[in-house]
């Protein structure tokens, strides 16, 4: 990598000034001095500030196997030299190959696949298909969920900070997500906790819907919700109730697929559940724009009108996606995500024990790890601490994300190729970040290990 530095344009304006002049005010940027990433290799990226960073945010989980992967870059180059685009009105061999792989792993009977361009569009398409199939606009969703930024997906998003409007094409009833840390059921054991959630679910179906519900939408691990995951049995019990009422389950795997949880290509399967619809995006093309819906044929084929996707199934993106899945399978990266996730969680729990009470919980699945920051000695969310932690980590050379219902959860999501040495370095920097913030918050010196 070569150093690069931000330079003003001919009018003397910086890139940040130009950004603010043309981008919406609501399109937020990280850091006091926002960062442009200009190149990357493996798990390391170079900023236009000339500094190298260990990337533990992975392009918001999209750069799933790292930067500048030769096998993926070469697949993109080869396809780019042949043809860049044709649309779904023509046969696309790469699209068919990828669809066969996504369908085969779905465990559905006779699945069909439709490609789009993003996670938002994938979930929007799944909602369109499900509501058309049921002739109903009633949908169940989980509190703490995030499903996208379009009109329909915002309606199913259960986080106020991401809900841009109260208007909706859908009638949505929200259920308990299984997130224990802030639940009124948190003091119950696992079995009674799940019982309480399921009882609430039945009550909502019986009282807040007409009985004809198009689908339930759920993430196996809530992404923007702070990597919250329900206890064992939650989704199995949920699916049993859905089956009783004839309600299909849409598993939103935009952040969990293809193996980031360390448990298999799809996150919902680890809960012993096979949904009727799945949505994918982000990492399956290692950062190139992609989205997909996998659904049982009877549901997928029920759409009563013609539909195409101009750029869905784009040949270059399909080449990248197939190369990404090849790379994951040939190198056993799902198993590696499990191993590295355990290593990181174990280290983070040790850091939490020495955090002077500012870490409320460490949780996660594979390489989707959340660190919930709280006011010392309480369970009160500490969003300002999380903002400071993301900033401090950047100063130390580490990129991490932030999320959660209150914006107080650190998101640690390195690419699936992260090594043990890089995980150890990330833990060192996270430990320094958290201990220094604890010392500042408490106004007392905290020994640094």
ZANU-39536 format. One line per field, with one value per residue (C-alpha): residue number from 1; residue in three letters; z, x, y. Coordinates in Angstrom, 1 decimal. Example, Ala and Ser with C-alpha at 12.3 -4.5 7.8 and 13.67 -1.06 7.14 Angstrom:
BEGIN
nr = [1,2]
rest = [ALA,SER]
zz = [7.8,7.1]
xx = [12.3,13.7]
yy = [-4.5,-1.1]
This chain:
BEGIN
nr = [1,2,3,4,5,6,7,8,9,10,11,12,13,14,15,16,17,18,19,20,21,22,23,24,25,26,27,28,29,30,31,32,33,34,35,36,37,38,39,40,41,42,43,44,45,46,47,48,49,50,51,52,53,54,55,56,57,58,59,60,61,62,63,64,65,66,67,68,69,70,71,72,73,74,75,76,77,78,79,80,81,82,83,84,85,86,87,88,89,90,91,92,93,94,95,96,97,98,99,100,101,102,103,104,105,106,107,108,109,110,111,112,113,114,115,116,117,118,119,120,121,122,123,124,125,126,127,128,129,130,131,132,133,134,135,136,137,138,139,140,141,142,143,144,145,146,147,148,149,150,151,152,153,154,155,156,157,158,159,160,161,162,163,164,165,166,167,168,169,170,171,172,173,174,175,176,177,178,179,180,181,182,183,184,185,186,187,188,189,190,191,192,193,194,195,196,197,198,199,200,201,202,203,204,205,206,207,208,209,210,211,212,213,214,215,216,217,218,219,220,221,222,223,224,225,226,227,228,229,230,231,232,233,234,235,236,237,238,239,240,241,242,243,244,245,246,247,248,249,250,251,252,253,254,255,256,257,258,259,260,261,262,263,264,265,266,267,268,269,270,271,272,273,274,275,276,277,278,279,280,281,282,283,284,285,286,287,288,289,290,291,292,293,294,295,296,297,298,299,300,301,302,303,304,305,306,307,308,309,310,311,312,313,314,315,316,317,318,319,320,321,322,323,324,325,326,327,328,329,330,331,332,333,334,335,336,337,338,339,340,341,342,343,344,345,346,347,348,349,350,351,352,353,354,355,356,357,358,359,360,361,362,363,364,365,366,367,368,369,370,371,372,373,374,375,376,377,378,379,380,381,382,383,384,385,386,387,388,389,390,391,392,393,394,395,396,397,398,399,400,401,402,403,404,405,406,407,408,409,410,411,412,413,414,415,416,417,418,419,420,421,422,423,424,425,426,427,428,429,430,431,432,433,434,435,436,437,438,439,440,441,442,443,444,445,446,447,448,449]
rest = [UNK,UNK,UNK,UNK,UNK,UNK,UNK,UNK,UNK,UNK,UNK,UNK,UNK,UNK,UNK,UNK,UNK,UNK,UNK,UNK,UNK,UNK,UNK,UNK,UNK,UNK,UNK,UNK,UNK,UNK,UNK,UNK,UNK,UNK,UNK,UNK,UNK,UNK,UNK,UNK,UNK,UNK,UNK,UNK,UNK,UNK,UNK,UNK,UNK,UNK,UNK,UNK,UNK,UNK,UNK,UNK,UNK,UNK,UNK,UNK,UNK,UNK,UNK,UNK,UNK,UNK,UNK,UNK,UNK,UNK,UNK,UNK,UNK,UNK,UNK,UNK,UNK,UNK,UNK,UNK,UNK,UNK,UNK,UNK,UNK,UNK,UNK,UNK,UNK,UNK,UNK,UNK,UNK,UNK,UNK,UNK,UNK,UNK,UNK,UNK,UNK,UNK,UNK,UNK,UNK,UNK,UNK,UNK,UNK,UNK,UNK,UNK,UNK,UNK,UNK,UNK,UNK,UNK,UNK,UNK,UNK,UNK,UNK,UNK,UNK,UNK,UNK,UNK,UNK,UNK,UNK,UNK,UNK,UNK,UNK,UNK,UNK,UNK,UNK,UNK,UNK,UNK,UNK,UNK,UNK,UNK,UNK,UNK,UNK,UNK,UNK,UNK,UNK,UNK,UNK,UNK,UNK,UNK,UNK,UNK,UNK,UNK,UNK,UNK,UNK,UNK,UNK,UNK,UNK,UNK,UNK,UNK,UNK,UNK,UNK,UNK,UNK,UNK,UNK,UNK,UNK,UNK,UNK,UNK,UNK,UNK,UNK,UNK,UNK,UNK,UNK,UNK,UNK,UNK,UNK,UNK,UNK,UNK,UNK,UNK,UNK,UNK,UNK,UNK,UNK,UNK,UNK,UNK,UNK,UNK,UNK,UNK,UNK,UNK,UNK,UNK,UNK,UNK,UNK,UNK,UNK,UNK,UNK,UNK,UNK,UNK,UNK,UNK,UNK,UNK,UNK,UNK,UNK,UNK,UNK,UNK,UNK,UNK,UNK,UNK,UNK,UNK,UNK,UNK,UNK,UNK,UNK,UNK,UNK,UNK,UNK,UNK,UNK,UNK,UNK,UNK,UNK,UNK,UNK,UNK,UNK,UNK,UNK,UNK,UNK,UNK,UNK,UNK,UNK,UNK,UNK,UNK,UNK,UNK,UNK,UNK,UNK,UNK,UNK,UNK,UNK,UNK,UNK,UNK,UNK,UNK,UNK,UNK,UNK,UNK,UNK,UNK,UNK,UNK,UNK,UNK,UNK,UNK,UNK,UNK,UNK,UNK,UNK,UNK,UNK,UNK,UNK,UNK,UNK,UNK,UNK,UNK,UNK,UNK,UNK,UNK,UNK,UNK,UNK,UNK,UNK,UNK,UNK,UNK,UNK,UNK,UNK,UNK,UNK,UNK,UNK,UNK,UNK,UNK,UNK,UNK,UNK,UNK,UNK,UNK,UNK,UNK,UNK,UNK,UNK,UNK,UNK,UNK,UNK,UNK,UNK,UNK,UNK,UNK,UNK,UNK,UNK,UNK,UNK,UNK,UNK,UNK,UNK,UNK,UNK,UNK,UNK,UNK,UNK,UNK,UNK,UNK,UNK,UNK,UNK,UNK,UNK,UNK,UNK,UNK,UNK,UNK,UNK,UNK,UNK,UNK,UNK,UNK,UNK,UNK,UNK,UNK,UNK,UNK,UNK,UNK,UNK,UNK,UNK,UNK,UNK,UNK,UNK,UNK,UNK,UNK,UNK,UNK,UNK,UNK,UNK,UNK,UNK,UNK,UNK,UNK,UNK,UNK,UNK,UNK,UNK,UNK,UNK,UNK,UNK,UNK,UNK,UNK,UNK,UNK,UNK,UNK,UNK,UNK,UNK,UNK,UNK,UNK,UNK,UNK,UNK,UNK,UNK,UNK,UNK,UNK,UNK,UNK,UNK]
zz = [0.0,-0.6,1.6,0.5,2.0,1.6,-0.7,-1.3,-4.7,-7.0,-4.9,-1.7,-0.4,1.3,0.5,3.7,2.7,-0.8,0.8,3.1,0.2,-1.9,0.5,2.8,6.4,7.6,5.9,8.9,9.0,11.6,13.6,14.5,11.3,8.8,7.1,3.4,2.8,-0.4,-0.5,1.4,1.5,3.6,6.9,6.6,5.0,4.1,4.8,2.9,6.1,5.3,8.2,8.0,10.1,11.2,9.7,12.2,10.6,7.2,5.1,7.4,7.2,3.4,2.9,4.2,3.2,3.2,0.8,-2.5,-2.6,-5.9,-6.7,-6.5,-8.2,-11.1,-11.5,-11.7,-14.3,-16.5,-16.5,-17.1,-20.3,-21.7,-20.9,-18.1,-18.3,-20.1,-17.5,-16.4,-19.8,-21.0,-19.7,-17.3,-16.5,-13.5,-12.1,-12.6,-10.9,-7.9,-7.6,-7.6,-4.7,-2.6,-3.3,-2.5,0.9,1.8,2.8,1.2,-1.0,-4.6,-3.8,-6.4,-6.4,-7.5,-7.6,-6.8,-5.8,-2.0,1.3,1.4,-2.0,-1.1,1.9,0.0,-2.7,-0.1,1.5,-1.9,-2.7,0.8,0.8,-2.7,-1.9,1.2,-0.2,3.1,4.1,7.7,8.8,12.1,12.9,16.0,18.2,17.7,14.1,11.1,7.6,5.3,4.3,1.8,2.5,3.2,5.1,7.3,8.3,9.6,11.4,15.2,16.1,16.4,15.3,11.9,11.5,9.2,8.9,10.6,7.2,5.9,3.2,5.8,9.0,11.3,14.7,16.7,18.8,21.5,19.9,22.5,23.4,27.1,28.4,28.3,28.5,31.2,31.2,31.7,35.2,34.0,33.1,29.4,29.3,31.1,29.1,25.9,27.3,28.1,24.6,22.9,25.1,24.1,20.5,20.6,22.3,19.6,16.8,18.4,19.3,16.8,13.5,11.5,11.5,7.9,8.3,5.2,7.0,10.0,9.3,11.6,11.7,13.2,14.9,15.0,13.2,13.8,17.0,18.5,17.6,19.9,19.6,21.4,23.7,22.4,21.5,20.8,17.0,17.0,19.3,17.2,14.0,15.5,16.3,12.8,11.3,13.5,12.1,8.5,8.6,6.5,8.1,6.2,7.6,7.0,6.4,4.9,7.6,8.7,5.3,4.1,7.3,9.3,12.4,12.2,12.1,8.4,5.4,6.8,10.4,11.0,10.4,13.6,15.4,13.9,11.7,7.9,6.8,3.8,2.5,2.9,2.0,1.4,0.4,1.7,2.0,-0.5,-3.3,-0.8,-1.1,-4.6,-4.7,-4.5,-3.0,-3.3,-2.2,-1.9,-1.4,-1.8,-5.3,-4.4,-2.6,-5.1,-8.2,-6.7,-7.8,-10.1,-12.5,-14.6,-12.9,-13.8,-12.3,-14.6,-12.7,-10.5,-11.6,-13.2,-14.7,-12.9,-9.5,-10.1,-10.9,-7.7,-5.7,-7.0,-6.4,-2.9,-2.1,-3.7,-1.5,1.7,0.9,-0.2,2.9,5.5,6.5,8.2,10.7,11.0,11.8,14.6,16.0,15.7,17.1,20.2,20.6,20.4,22.7,25.3,25.2,25.2,28.3,30.1,29.1,30.3,33.7,34.0,32.6,35.9,35.0,31.6,29.7,30.4,28.1,25.5,23.1,19.5,17.1,15.1,13.8,14.8,18.2,20.3,23.3,25.1,26.9,30.0,32.6,35.3,37.7,36.0,33.0,31.6,27.9,27.3,23.7,24.2,25.5,22.4,20.1,22.1,21.9,18.1,17.9,20.3,18.5,15.2,16.9,17.9,14.4,14.7,12.8,14.6,14.3,16.5,16.8,19.3,20.3,21.9,19.8,22.7,21.3,19.7,16.7,16.1,12.8,11.1,7.8,8.0,7.0,10.2,11.7,15.4,15.4,14.0,16.5,19.4,18.1,17.9,21.5,22.6,21.0,22.2,25.7,25.6,24.3,26.9,29.9,28.9,28.6,31.9,33.5,32.0,33.0,36.5,36.9,38.3,37.0,35.8,35.3,31.8,31.3]
xx = [0.0,1.1,0.3,-2.4,-3.6,-6.9,-6.3,-8.6,-10.1,-9.4,-11.7,-9.9,-12.7,-12.0,-13.7,-15.8,-16.9,-17.9,-19.7,-21.7,-22.6,-24.3,-25.2,-28.3,-27.9,-29.3,-26.5,-24.2,-20.4,-18.3,-15.6,-14.8,-12.7,-14.5,-12.4,-12.0,-10.7,-8.6,-7.3,-7.2,-5.5,-6.7,-8.0,-6.0,-7.2,-5.5,-7.1,-6.7,-5.1,-2.1,-2.7,-3.3,-6.1,-7.1,-10.6,-13.0,-16.1,-15.8,-17.5,-20.6,-20.3,-20.2,-16.5,-17.0,-13.7,-11.4,-9.9,-8.0,-8.7,-6.9,-9.4,-12.3,-10.6,-9.6,-13.1,-14.4,-11.7,-12.4,-16.1,-15.6,-13.6,-16.5,-19.7,-20.7,-24.5,-27.5,-30.4,-32.7,-34.4,-31.5,-30.1,-27.3,-25.1,-23.5,-26.9,-28.2,-25.1,-25.4,-29.1,-28.5,-26.1,-28.3,-31.3,-29.4,-28.3,-31.8,-33.2,-36.5,-38.6,-38.4,-36.9,-36.7,-34.3,-34.8,-31.8,-31.8,-29.2,-29.2,-30.5,-33.2,-34.4,-34.3,-36.5,-38.8,-39.2,-39.8,-42.5,-44.1,-44.1,-45.5,-48.2,-49.3,-49.3,-51.5,-53.6,-52.9,-50.7,-50.5,-47.0,-45.3,-41.9,-39.6,-38.7,-35.1,-35.1,-33.6,-34.7,-33.7,-34.4,-37.2,-40.8,-41.9,-38.7,-38.7,-42.3,-40.9,-37.9,-38.3,-35.6,-36.9,-33.6,-33.9,-37.7,-37.9,-41.7,-44.8,-46.5,-46.5,-47.9,-48.1,-49.9,-47.2,-47.5,-44.2,-43.3,-40.7,-37.3,-35.8,-33.2,-32.8,-30.6,-33.3,-36.3,-39.0,-38.5,-34.8,-34.8,-36.5,-34.5,-34.3,-37.4,-39.7,-38.3,-39.2,-42.6,-43.3,-42.3,-44.4,-47.4,-47.0,-46.8,-50.0,-51.8,-50.6,-51.7,-55.1,-55.7,-53.7,-54.3,-57.3,-55.9,-54.8,-51.1,-48.8,-45.6,-43.3,-40.0,-37.0,-33.2,-31.5,-29.1,-30.3,-27.7,-28.4,-30.1,-26.7,-26.2,-28.9,-29.9,-32.7,-32.0,-32.2,-35.7,-37.1,-37.2,-38.4,-41.3,-42.0,-42.0,-44.4,-46.9,-46.5,-47.2,-50.3,-51.7,-50.4,-48.0,-44.8,-41.4,-39.1,-35.5,-33.6,-30.1,-28.7,-26.0,-25.8,-25.3,-22.9,-21.6,-20.6,-22.3,-19.9,-22.8,-23.5,-24.4,-27.7,-28.1,-31.7,-30.8,-28.7,-31.9,-33.4,-35.8,-36.3,-38.1,-40.3,-38.4,-34.8,-33.2,-29.5,-27.1,-24.0,-21.2,-22.2,-20.5,-17.8,-19.1,-20.4,-24.1,-26.2,-29.5,-31.4,-34.7,-35.0,-38.5,-40.6,-41.9,-45.5,-45.0,-42.4,-44.5,-47.7,-46.8,-49.7,-47.7,-44.6,-41.4,-37.7,-34.6,-32.5,-29.3,-30.2,-28.1,-25.6,-22.8,-19.9,-21.6,-22.5,-18.9,-17.8,-20.5,-19.6,-15.9,-16.7,-18.6,-15.9,-13.3,-15.4,-15.9,-12.4,-10.8,-13.3,-14.0,-17.4,-15.5,-12.8,-15.5,-16.7,-13.1,-12.2,-15.5,-15.0,-11.5,-12.7,-15.7,-13.5,-11.1,-13.8,-15.4,-12.0,-11.9,-15.5,-14.6,-11.9,-14.0,-15.1,-18.7,-19.0,-19.5,-23.0,-22.8,-20.7,-22.7,-22.7,-22.5,-19.3,-17.9,-21.0,-20.0,-21.7,-20.3,-23.0,-21.7,-23.6,-23.2,-20.8,-22.5,-25.9,-27.7,-28.5,-27.4,-24.3,-24.4,-21.9,-19.4,-20.0,-19.3,-16.2,-15.1,-15.4,-13.4,-10.7,-10.4,-9.8,-7.1,-5.4,-5.7,-8.8,-12.1,-15.3,-19.0,-21.8,-25.4,-28.1,-31.5,-29.8,-26.6,-24.6,-23.4,-19.9,-20.1,-17.0,-17.2,-13.9,-13.8,-14.1,-10.4,-9.2,-6.2,-5.5,-2.7,-5.1,-7.8,-5.2,-4.2,-7.9,-8.4,-5.3,-6.7,-10.2,-8.9,-6.9,-10.0,-12.4,-10.0,-9.0,-12.7,-13.5,-10.7,-11.9,-15.5,-14.7,-12.0,-9.6,-6.6,-7.3,-4.3,-3.5,-2.7]
yy = [0.0,3.6,6.5,8.9,12.2,14.1,17.1,20.1,20.6,23.6,25.8,24.8,22.6,19.3,16.1,16.4,19.9,18.7,15.7,18.0,20.3,17.5,14.7,14.6,15.8,12.4,10.4,10.2,9.6,8.1,10.0,13.6,13.7,11.4,8.8,7.8,4.3,4.3,0.7,-2.5,-5.9,-8.8,-7.3,-4.1,-0.9,2.4,5.7,8.9,10.2,7.9,5.5,1.8,0.3,-3.2,-3.6,-5.2,-3.8,-5.3,-2.6,-2.9,-6.7,-6.7,-7.3,-10.8,-12.4,-9.4,-6.9,-7.5,-11.2,-12.3,-15.1,-12.7,-9.8,-12.2,-13.5,-9.9,-9.0,-12.0,-11.3,-7.6,-8.4,-10.4,-8.5,-6.1,-6.3,-7.8,-7.9,-10.8,-10.8,-12.9,-16.2,-15.6,-18.6,-17.1,-16.2,-19.8,-21.2,-19.0,-19.6,-23.3,-22.9,-20.7,-22.9,-26.2,-24.8,-23.5,-26.9,-25.9,-28.1,-26.8,-23.4,-20.5,-17.6,-13.9,-11.6,-7.8,-5.3,-4.8,-6.1,-3.5,-4.5,-8.2,-7.7,-5.4,-8.1,-10.8,-8.6,-8.0,-11.8,-12.8,-10.1,-11.0,-14.7,-14.1,-11.3,-9.5,-6.6,-7.7,-8.7,-9.7,-8.3,-8.3,-5.4,-4.3,-5.4,-3.6,-4.6,-1.7,1.9,1.6,2.5,-1.1,-2.2,0.8,-0.2,-3.5,-2.0,-2.1,0.5,4.1,5.6,3.9,4.4,7.5,7.6,6.4,6.0,2.4,0.2,-2.6,-3.3,-4.4,-6.0,-6.2,-9.2,-9.8,-10.3,-12.6,-10.0,-10.7,-7.9,-5.3,-7.6,-7.4,-11.2,-11.1,-12.7,-15.9,-19.0,-19.9,-22.1,-19.7,-16.8,-18.5,-19.4,-15.8,-14.6,-17.3,-16.4,-12.8,-13.8,-15.7,-12.8,-10.3,-12.6,-13.1,-9.4,-7.3,-9.0,-10.1,-13.7,-13.5,-12.6,-12.6,-13.4,-13.0,-11.3,-12.1,-11.9,-14.9,-12.4,-8.8,-6.7,-3.0,-4.2,-4.9,-8.6,-9.7,-13.4,-15.2,-18.2,-21.8,-22.9,-19.4,-19.8,-23.4,-22.5,-19.4,-21.5,-24.0,-21.2,-19.7,-23.1,-23.4,-20.2,-20.8,-17.8,-18.1,-17.2,-14.8,-15.2,-11.9,-13.3,-10.1,-9.9,-13.6,-15.4,-16.9,-18.4,-15.3,-16.8,-19.8,-22.3,-22.8,-20.8,-19.6,-18.4,-19.6,-23.3,-23.2,-22.8,-26.0,-23.9,-24.0,-20.8,-20.5,-17.4,-16.2,-12.9,-12.4,-9.6,-7.9,-10.4,-13.0,-10.9,-9.6,-6.0,-5.7,-4.7,-7.8,-9.0,-12.2,-13.8,-17.6,-18.9,-22.0,-22.2,-22.1,-18.7,-17.3,-18.2,-16.6,-13.1,-12.1,-9.8,-9.7,-8.7,-8.4,-6.9,-4.8,-5.1,-8.1,-11.1,-8.8,-10.9,-9.2,-9.4,-13.0,-13.8,-12.1,-13.9,-17.4,-16.7,-15.6,-18.7,-20.8,-19.1,-19.6,-23.3,-24.2,-22.6,-23.7,-20.2,-21.0,-23.1,-20.4,-17.9,-20.1,-20.5,-16.9,-15.8,-17.9,-16.5,-12.9,-13.4,-15.1,-12.2,-9.6,-11.2,-10.9,-7.2,-6.8,-8.2,-5.5,-2.7,-1.0,-1.8,0.0,-3.3,-4.7,-7.7,-9.4,-11.5,-12.8,-15.7,-16.4,-13.1,-11.0,-9.8,-7.1,-5.3,-3.4,-0.3,1.0,3.7,2.3,0.0,0.2,-1.3,2.2,2.5,4.7,5.8,8.6,6.0,3.9,6.9,7.6,4.0,3.9,7.1,5.9,2.6,4.5,6.6,3.3,1.9,-0.3,0.1,-1.2,-0.3,0.8,-0.2,-1.3,0.0,3.1,3.2,1.9,-1.4,-1.9,-4.1,-6.2,-7.9,-8.8,-10.6,-14.4,-14.7,-12.9,-14.7,-15.6,-13.0,-10.3,-11.3,-11.0,-7.5,-6.5,-7.6,-5.6,-2.5,-3.0,-3.6,-0.4,1.4,0.2,0.6,4.1,5.1,3.5,5.5,8.7,8.1,7.2,9.8,7.2,5.4,1.9,-0.3,-1.3,-5.0]
